[in-house]
Amino acid sequence: MNISRSEQRALHVLALGGRILHERGAGRKIVDVTCVTREGMILDDCDLRTFQSLRRKRLIESRNGAPYTISYRGRRSVRAQLDNQGGTKC
């Protein structure tokens, strides 16, 4: 499965315990998303287009209106990296 760099970053954040908060507008459609790390920092790279792509590929899921988290399929798809800096060493 082809996963873009921004999708990969979002999946890494979610795999480490992060979540995607969503806001619904008129008509119950999702109009804004915010990807939050486990520590409470916001991932700037995750936008509505990235969110929709992850959802379409079923890499993230939400249950009963809760924030979106990584799905089993997403955990299987994420590539292991030393850190979230694109493979650079510390």
N, C-alpha and C positions, 0 to 999 in steps of 0.2 A: 504494500500500500504506500502511495506517495504521500508524505507528510511534509509540509513546508517548514521552514525554519521558525516562523512565528508560532505555528501550531505545535512544533516540537518544544519550544520554550514554555508555552502554556501547559503542555502535558507534564513537563518536568516539575513545574510549580504545583500542579494538582497532585502529582505522584508523591510529592513531599508533604502533603497535607493541606494544600491550598484549596481555594474554592472560587467559583465564579458567581458573583452576585448579579442578579438581573432585575431590571425594572420594566414593567409592562405599561404600555400606553393605552390610548383609546382603542377599543377593538380587541383587547387582550393580547396584542402582539408585543414581543420583546423589542424594546426600542433602545435600551442602553445596557451595557455589561461592564463589570469591573472585576478583574482578576486579582484576588488578594492572596498573598502568601500566608503560610502558617504563622509568621511573625507579625502580620498585619501590614506589610508593605504592598504597594500596588504595582502590578506588572503593566508597564506602559505599552507594551507590544501587542497586547490582546485587545482587539477591537471587535465590533459587531460582525464583521465579515469572517474573521478567524473563528469566532464563537459559532457562527452558523455552519461553517465548514466542519468543525469538530463535532457538532451535533448531527449533521448530515451523515458523517462517517461512523456515528455511534461510538465515539471515543469518550464522550462525556454523558452524564445522565443526571436527572433530578427526580427525586421521589417526593410526591405530595407537596409540591411547591417549594421545596427546600432549595438552597443554593446548589448549583451544578458542581459535581465532583467527577473524578476520573472513573470510568467504567472498567470492567474486567478486560474488555477488548482494548481499551486505551492503555491499561497497564502492560498488556502483551505487546503493544505497538511501540511504546516509548523506547528510545535507544538509551542505553546506559552511558553516562558521562561522569567524569570525575567531579565536575561542578557545572553550574548553569552558565558558564562564560563561553560556551562554544567550543569546549575541548581544550582550552588553554590551561597550563599548569600553574599552580599557585606559587 
